[in-house]
Amino acid sequence: MTATVIVADDDAAIRIVVRQGLVRAGYQVLLAETAAALRALVAAGKGDMVITDVMLPDGNGLELIPALIAMRPGLRVVVISAQNTLSTAVRATEQGAFDYLPKPFDLNELVKTVGDALASSSLDASDAPGELGSGESPLVGRSPAMQEVYRLIARVVPNDLTVMVLGESGTGKELVARAIHDLGPRRAAPFVALNMAAIPRELIESELFGHERGAFTGAASRASGKFEQAQGGTLFLDEIGDMPLEAQTRLLRVLQTGEFTTVGGTRSQRANVRIITATNQNLLALTEAGRFREDLYYRLNVVPLELPPLRARKEDVPVLARHFLALAAEAGLPRKMLDAGALAVLQAHGWPGNVRELENLMRRLAVLERGDTIGAAALTAVLGPAVRAAPPPATGADDLASAAAQHIDRYFAGFGNALPPEGVYDRLLAEVERPLIRACLAATEGNQLKAARLLGINRNTLRKKLGELGIDAVPRRSV
């Protein structure tokens, strides 16, 4: 039997496009222009699922979801909205939505989401959404790249799945981990962070699991570890790629059994924590090199969440810059504003240090700039040669090599006299690999066999890379 989808949106153009796309995919469509019309259709038993905008002429689509599900338990609701914030995505999940798509959305993705919703089993009472919290997130930005991040965060917030946050240094990986914790059911318990790269290798196990008195030289008294400190809450393991192999073995054991023992101890303790990890390294390459356990990698990489570099979300730079200036003012620094010229300079910058570089720059300017308004000249003086015009479109191998050389130079320059974190080779190759695979998929309209031939690899290798890199194989058409 053909499934029927109710589409509720006060924008006639969107209703028409969505209807045409769903009909082409083989679905029947019922249209509703108001919240009242949507409620009436659902109450009458019409439709197998619902697609609704947040803003309807006579009500809020999000607030209507619990009533719709109460009338029809198990009804799947997909939310579409131009209010492209993390709070909207999380609230949609909180209210019981199956998924959330920001406008403008990809029509193929919407059709796929409808299929997934209809294919999924009905919700049991035990699957009903819990309270996710209502606080504002520290994550800022409404670019398409950040919308994908918000959607994934909204999906993982209500559960305890292990999340691995991927991204370059300075992209805000710990902020994402904190957002997942603060919006989820464990928010009343501790959030404990541990940076593996900052702990001496011989002390990592003690830091994680604690130690008993006399367990090693210098252990004068018992000390609790991060697992014990985070009980009931979230343990964030940053720079997980720097964890030594012996500690990896113990961590794997904890994930398998749900229990741990202190160093020098014999009594097992329950590990009631949610694990979130982060890395800017290619862990799969580390497993192939024998530096990271493959079984641990797959235990930690249950949900990979990739943060885009700032250069991939340039439209967020102005709002981020103003946000950081406002935070600086709240911290007691002079209040400053940016003029149009300054914003243009900011958007032309390559941002090798990502969001962290932008935040530090705004704080520096809040202190150093004498006037109330920051202009282009002040920014150029501080950024110096890092400000460049966008390179011309690549037309051949020489242009690509030149563009790559410029990008690498900017990346190293962002660390000043210091060296970047280890793993530069894998990290930079991954940056090229993702857009190349996406371009080949787009050119072949999502045909993985043709894309694999175009890339010169076999189809199984392509599928493996799609999973590793978190790439959606569906070609995009926005509406």
C-alpha atoms as one frame of an Amber mdcrd trajectory, in Angstrom:
protein
   0.000   0.000   0.000   1.288   3.482  -0.883   2.209   5.529   2.169   0.663
   8.973   2.670   2.646  11.948   3.949   1.075  15.089   5.424   3.046  18.251
   4.610   2.288  21.318   6.775   3.907  24.593   5.715   2.488  28.063   5.119
   4.875  28.601   2.179   3.013  27.502  -0.955   6.201  27.202  -3.013   7.783
  24.797  -0.526   4.586  22.764  -0.290   4.522  22.356  -4.076   8.181  21.381
  -4.397   7.999  18.920  -1.511   4.799  17.394  -2.868   6.336  16.942  -6.320
   9.438  15.313  -4.870   7.458  12.921  -2.666   5.041  12.005  -5.460   7.984
  11.206  -7.756   9.288   8.943  -4.988   5.972   7.064  -4.930   4.194   8.631
  -1.937   0.736  10.151  -1.663   0.691  13.666  -0.214  -1.843  15.645   1.834
  -1.222  19.375   2.251  -1.979  21.449   5.355  -1.442  25.209   5.512  -2.203
  25.665   9.227  -1.703  23.942  12.559  -5.462  23.467  12.847  -5.607  21.719
   9.477  -2.691  19.474  10.443  -4.317  18.558  13.747  -7.599  17.770  11.998
  -5.965  15.465   9.441  -4.086  13.534  12.115  -7.182  13.303  14.342  -9.108
  11.873  11.383  -6.523   9.133  10.978  -5.115  10.564   7.765  -1.482  10.196
   6.776   1.223   7.739   7.780   3.676  10.457   8.809   3.981  14.251   9.049
   6.390  16.867   7.727   5.832  20.210   9.462   7.436  23.629   9.574   8.056
  25.230  12.954   6.302  28.494  12.087   2.693  27.952  11.016   0.168  30.809
  10.649  -1.835  29.761  13.693   0.708  27.997  15.874   4.096  26.481  16.464
   4.814  23.156  14.769   7.188  22.061  17.527   4.624  22.642  20.270   2.071
  20.639  18.285   4.186  17.465  18.039   3.330  15.973  21.483  -0.402  16.407
  20.784  -0.079  14.730  17.376   1.798  11.783  18.863  -0.716  11.548  21.704
  -3.526  11.257  19.125  -1.569   8.749  17.032   1.088   6.899  19.082   4.000
   5.920  16.879   3.349   8.696  14.341   6.608   9.899  12.813   7.096  13.669
  12.529   9.877  15.371  10.570  10.474  19.069  11.335  11.684  21.572   8.741
  12.636  25.089   9.773  14.488  28.262   8.824  15.334  28.756  12.522  18.669
  27.052  12.008  20.028  26.838  15.551  21.147  23.980  17.758  18.316  24.748
  20.191  15.750  24.239  17.387  17.276  20.883  16.434  17.440  19.719  20.049
  13.945  20.952  20.861  12.564  19.093  17.842  14.095  15.888  19.204  12.875
  16.721  22.700   9.303  17.112  21.473   9.430  13.709  19.786  10.354  14.516
  16.182  11.910  11.704  14.171  14.295  14.129  12.463  14.981  17.809  11.824
  15.992  19.402   8.502  17.071  23.056   8.260  15.909  25.214   5.353  17.040
  25.269   2.622  17.117  21.481   2.664  18.112  18.857   0.139  15.038  17.296
  -1.492  16.741  13.917  -1.916  17.654  13.957   1.753  14.057  14.731   2.705
  12.790  11.812   0.594  15.364   9.521   2.222  14.329  10.748   5.687  10.674
  10.023   4.887  11.620   6.495   3.848  13.624   5.972   7.023  10.771   7.272
   9.169   8.188   5.023   7.537  10.476   1.985   7.692  11.262   2.387  11.379
   9.208   0.588  13.974   6.643   2.378  16.107   7.820   3.978  19.333   7.341
   1.990  22.508   6.405   3.842  25.642   9.978   3.302  26.855  11.283   5.139
  23.780   9.413   8.344  24.522  11.714  11.370  24.481  12.990  12.650  27.805
  13.815  16.160  28.911  16.926  17.413  27.141  17.343  20.733  28.851  16.496
  24.190  27.543  19.694  26.173  28.020  21.301  28.017  25.138  24.257  26.251
  23.555  27.728  27.825  23.403  27.914  26.763  19.740  27.478  29.717  17.390
  26.745  29.712  13.659  23.985  28.989  11.160  26.022  27.913   8.144  24.999
  24.722   6.300  28.101  23.005   7.679  27.026  23.757  11.262  23.443  22.683
  10.556  24.722  19.158   9.935  26.539  19.314  13.275  23.385  20.488  15.079
  21.279  17.709  13.545  23.717  15.038  14.672  24.016  16.505  18.173  20.223
  16.492  18.472  20.178  12.795  17.578  22.803  11.715  20.116  21.754  13.947
  23.035  18.984  11.690  24.438  21.041   8.475  24.461  24.356   7.210  25.812
  26.000   6.256  22.518  29.744   6.840  22.434  30.576   9.882  20.308  33.888
  10.660  18.628  34.272  14.366  17.762  36.608  14.876  14.816  38.134  18.094
  13.584  41.185  20.274  13.362  42.711  21.938  16.384  40.679  24.965  17.444
  37.334  23.961  15.898  35.563  23.640  19.278  35.520  19.903  19.953  35.236
  20.321  23.735  32.350  22.785  23.265  30.479  20.102  21.318  31.141  17.550
  24.052  29.870  19.975  26.694  26.766  20.756  24.612  25.938  17.034  24.343
  26.330  16.718  28.119  24.506  19.924  29.083  21.512  19.188  26.849  21.192
  15.533  27.812  19.782  13.527  30.715  23.177  13.438  32.505  23.460  17.243
  32.732  22.971  17.300  36.540  26.043  15.060  36.992  29.697  16.056  36.419
  31.333  16.750  33.063  34.970  15.716  33.398  37.566  16.384  30.687  41.020
  14.844  30.302  43.519  15.788  27.604  45.636  12.754  26.788  48.376  14.848
  25.197  48.853  16.854  28.414  49.393  13.883  30.761  52.723  12.030  31.109
  52.325   8.541  29.648  53.201   6.819  32.929  50.429   8.694  34.784  47.528
   8.268  32.330  46.146   5.073  33.890  46.256   6.677  37.336  44.498   9.776
  35.992  41.782   7.669  34.397  41.159   5.025  37.036  42.711   6.429  40.213
  45.240   4.655  42.435  45.569   3.133  45.875  48.081   4.174  48.490  51.456
   2.611  47.751  50.472   1.581  44.220  53.665   3.201  42.902  56.468   5.414
  44.117  54.999   8.691  45.312  51.461   7.355  45.827  51.224   8.485  49.461
  47.429   8.293  49.587  44.474   7.007  47.624  43.383   9.217  44.698  40.199
   9.001  42.615  40.472   8.950  38.822  38.393  10.621  36.133  36.041   7.643
  35.791  35.172   7.889  39.484  34.888  11.695  39.384  32.526  11.538  36.388
  30.159   8.932  37.856  26.649   9.490  36.499  27.921  12.108  34.062  30.171
  12.442  31.023  33.868  11.697  30.593  35.456  13.613  27.724  38.758  12.156
  26.519  40.466  14.744  24.325  43.356  13.911  21.964  42.473  10.223  22.275
  45.021   9.383  19.572  47.807  10.198  22.044  46.712   7.527  24.532  49.488
   4.913  25.001  48.708   1.334  23.989  48.759  -0.052  27.530  46.126   2.483
  28.628  44.103   1.701  25.490  43.914  -1.934  26.582  42.527  -0.969  30.003
  40.039   1.482  28.480  38.806  -1.200  26.085  38.271  -3.535  29.028  36.188
  -0.887  30.804  34.037  -0.352  27.716  33.504  -4.113  27.365  32.682  -4.878
  30.993  31.355  -1.567  32.303  33.688  -1.865  35.310  37.148  -0.637  36.299
  39.680  -1.033  39.108  42.087   1.532  40.488  45.820   1.142  39.910  46.991
  -1.164  42.689  43.396  -1.983  43.656  41.408  -5.236  43.500  37.794  -4.085
  43.931  35.819  -3.476  40.733  33.733  -0.333  40.424  30.885   0.295  38.003
  31.708   2.811  35.264  28.464   4.761  35.014  29.674   7.372  32.550  29.027
   8.473  29.001  32.221   8.487  26.929  32.892  11.260  24.393  36.278  11.373
  22.689  37.953  13.853  20.369  40.903  13.835  18.016  42.451  15.786  15.171
  44.308  12.701  13.970  43.345   9.952  11.531  42.799   7.107  14.010  42.242
   4.533  11.277  45.706   5.310   9.916  47.075   4.958  13.449  45.477   1.507
  13.742  47.125   0.447  10.487  50.446   1.706  11.864  49.938  -0.299  15.068
  49.688   2.821  17.261  45.991   2.528  18.104  43.948  -0.582  18.847  41.499
  -1.361  16.070  38.943  -2.907  18.460  39.057   0.208  20.645  38.656   2.436
  17.601  35.385   0.766  16.665  34.185   0.899  20.288  34.780   4.650  20.414
  33.715   5.510  16.876  30.052   4.512  17.316  28.885   7.993  16.263  31.529
  10.087  14.455  30.777  13.802  14.548  32.992  15.920  12.318  33.404  19.630
  13.012  34.076  21.789   9.938  37.124  24.084   9.889  36.302  27.784  10.065
  37.359  28.308   6.429  34.505  25.937   5.450  31.942  28.100   7.274  33.068
  31.633   6.371  29.488  32.919   6.625  29.705  32.314  10.392  32.816  34.486
  10.846  30.981  37.832  11.401  28.568  36.457  14.005  31.386  34.579  15.744
  33.572  37.698  15.816  30.774  39.801  17.344  30.044  37.004  19.810  33.655
  36.925  21.004  33.793  40.717  21.316  30.651  40.573  23.452  32.196  37.878
  25.661  35.330  39.989  26.013  33.199  42.947  27.153  31.409  40.732  29.695
  34.841  39.767  31.028  35.673  43.421  31.652  37.526  44.304  28.459  36.566
  47.456  26.495  33.493  47.023  24.298  34.353  47.164  20.576  32.518  46.986
  17.244  33.620  45.859  13.769  33.022  47.967  10.666  32.242  46.541   7.209
  35.865  46.697   6.109  37.002  44.735   9.122  34.404  42.037   8.472  35.629
  41.735   4.876  39.190  41.227   6.092  38.041  38.585   8.575  36.201  36.649
   5.891  39.235  36.757   3.578  41.527  35.230   6.192  42.441  31.534   5.948
  41.987  30.797   9.707  44.565  28.038  10.151  43.857  28.197  13.892  40.089
  27.995  13.340  37.599  29.361  15.904  40.216  29.499  18.655  42.365  31.801
  16.500  39.376  34.091  15.873  38.486  34.225  19.574  42.038  35.090  20.591
  42.225  37.754  17.882  39.029  39.453  19.085  40.247  39.518  22.682  43.578
  40.947  21.560  41.893  43.691  19.538  39.529  44.495  22.400  42.621  45.362
  24.447  44.891  46.935  21.822  42.519  48.978  19.647  42.135  52.519  20.968
  38.848  53.446  19.317  35.411  51.941  19.813  35.300  50.613  16.250  37.764
  48.131  14.760  38.565  48.822  11.103  40.256  46.940   8.285  43.626  48.599
   8.904  43.778  47.370  12.502  43.027  43.814  11.442  45.520  43.850   8.591
  48.204  45.135  10.961  47.585  42.245  13.367  47.025  39.451  10.845  49.811
  40.590   8.506  50.597  38.279   5.579  47.999  35.749   6.686  45.354  37.930
   4.976  45.191  36.917   1.331  42.708  37.197  -1.457  41.029  33.944  -2.384
  43.162  31.965  -4.866  41.918  31.729  -8.466  39.987  28.601  -9.452  42.261
  25.637 -10.061  42.677  24.728 -13.719  45.326  22.014 -13.481  47.833  20.143
 -11.383  50.097  23.181 -10.994  47.230  25.332  -9.677  46.177  22.586  -7.261
  49.733  22.174  -6.001  50.022  25.939  -5.544  46.743  26.135  -3.651  47.803
  23.207  -1.450  51.145  24.859  -0.735  49.409  28.098   0.285  47.029  26.226
   2.564  49.886  24.282   4.204  51.867  27.495   4.697  48.880  29.148   6.391
  48.334  26.067   8.564  51.911  26.080   9.880  51.889  29.873  10.263  48.898
  29.594  12.587  51.093  27.923  15.225  53.709  30.683  15.198  57.078  29.372
  16.377  55.533  26.150  17.695  54.947  22.946  15.756  51.415  21.716  14.991
  50.187  18.489  16.641  51.643  15.241  15.313  49.773  13.535  12.479  49.944
  16.390   9.948  50.293  13.979   7.023  47.057  12.076   7.682  45.168  15.210
   8.734  45.948  17.206   5.596  45.401  14.259   3.261  41.947  13.767   4.812
  41.103  17.395   3.989  41.739  16.692   0.295  40.084  13.272   0.351  36.679
  14.465   1.586  35.980  17.159  -1.042  37.392  14.902  -3.788  35.035  12.046
  -2.916  32.089  14.444  -2.557  32.858  15.978  -5.970  32.985  12.554  -7.622
  29.693  11.515  -6.006  28.059  14.760  -7.140  29.397  14.321 -10.687  27.972
  10.789 -10.852  24.672  11.778  -9.143  25.377   9.506  -6.192  26.205   6.397
  -8.250  28.851   4.784  -6.044  30.033   2.351  -8.726  30.696   5.180 -11.207
  32.239   7.353  -8.482  34.596   4.529  -7.499  35.672   4.103 -11.136  36.182
   7.851 -11.442  38.355   7.811  -8.319  40.253   4.727  -9.469  39.335   2.621
  -6.428  36.989  -0.321  -5.968  33.438   0.109  -4.674  34.103  -1.580  -1.327
  36.975   0.814  -0.660  34.706   3.756  -1.474  31.997   2.495   0.884  34.575
   2.082   3.640  35.832   5.638   3.117  32.273   7.035   3.130  31.781   5.552
   6.584  35.193   6.575   7.899  34.888  10.166   6.678  31.185  10.554   7.518
  30.217  11.431   3.926  26.595  11.252   2.782  26.454   9.440  -0.566  23.183
  11.154  -1.599  23.718  14.015  -4.099  22.292  17.349  -2.957  19.578  19.511
  -4.479  18.389  22.331  -2.240  14.823  23.650  -2.006
